[in-house]
Amino acid sequence: MRRLIRSLALACCVYNITAAGAQGVGNSITADHKEIGKVQAQIQKYDQAIGIVGQLNRLSSGVECNGVCYFPSSSKPIAWKCDPGRKCDLRCTVSPPVGGCN
């Protein structure tokens, strides 16, 4: 249930960022807030899944990553952290899905 709530929160965040007029390039969208940091959300398409990965680059710490892999009959949310300066990487091609850092 907790993961489902995170999934819905991520989807709402992506929608709200889009509605607020944030900048998007291709399948990616970003927004900045001087007190929170920079949020980036990206949509990834796979043969058997669609993935959404969001990353928050906090000003005072590392990178917080949240991702969801949507499959034909289920969804799998995942959360992880990366070191400052790294990017979140979601892999929906393995079971269970995994998050990593680039």
N, C-alpha and C positions, 0 to 999 in steps of 0.2 A: 504494500500500500504506500509506503514511504517513497519508493522508487517511482510509482505512478504519479504521486504528487510532484516529484522533481521533474518528471517528464512533462507534465502539464505546465509547470512553472517555466520550463525552458521554452516550450512552444509559445506560451503567452509573452515571454520576454522577447522572443524573435518577432512576434506580431506587433508588440508595442513599440519596439525599436523601429520597425518599418513604418508604423503609423506616425511616429514622431519625426519622420523625415531624416533618418540617419542615412549615411552614405553606403551604397551597395555597389559591389563590383562582381559581375558574374553571379555565382551562387553564394556570395559572401556579403555580409553586412557588418558595419562597425558603428560604435557610438562611444563617445568620451564623456566622462564626468570628472571634474577637477578634484572632487573629494573621494571618489570611489575608484576610478581607474578607467581602463578601456575594455569594452566588451566587443568581442567578435563572434559572430555566428556563421556557420558554413553548412550548406546542404551538400551531401555526397550521394551519388547514385551508383548502386552496384547492380549486378545481374539479378540477385534475389532479395535485395533490400534497399532501403533508403535510410541514410544516416544524417543526423543533425548533431553537430558538435559546437558547443559554445565554450569560449574561454574568456576569463576575466583576468586581465593583467592589473593586479593591484599595485598601487604606488609604493606601498610599504613592505610587500612580501612577494611571494612567487605567483605562479599562474594557477588559477582554479579552473578545472576542466569538467564539463558535464556533457554527456553524449547520450543519444538514444538511437538504437538500430530498430527500424520498423521492418518486420517481415510479413509475409502474406497472412499469417494467422496469429502473430504475437508481436510484442515489442520488448526490447531489453535495454533498460537504462543503465548507465555506468557513470561513476564520478572518480576523478583522480587529480593529482597535483603535479605540476612541473616546476623546475627551477626557473628563476627569473631569466628572461631572454629566450626561453624555449617556446615552442608552439605545441598545442594539443593535437594529437593524431588519433582518430577513431578508426578501428578496423572491424567492419561488419561482415567480413568474409570468413571469419573463424567462429567456432562455437565453443564456448560462449564468446560474445564480442569482447574486445579488449581495447583499452586506451593506452596511449604511449606519448612520448615527447620527442619532438624533432628540434 
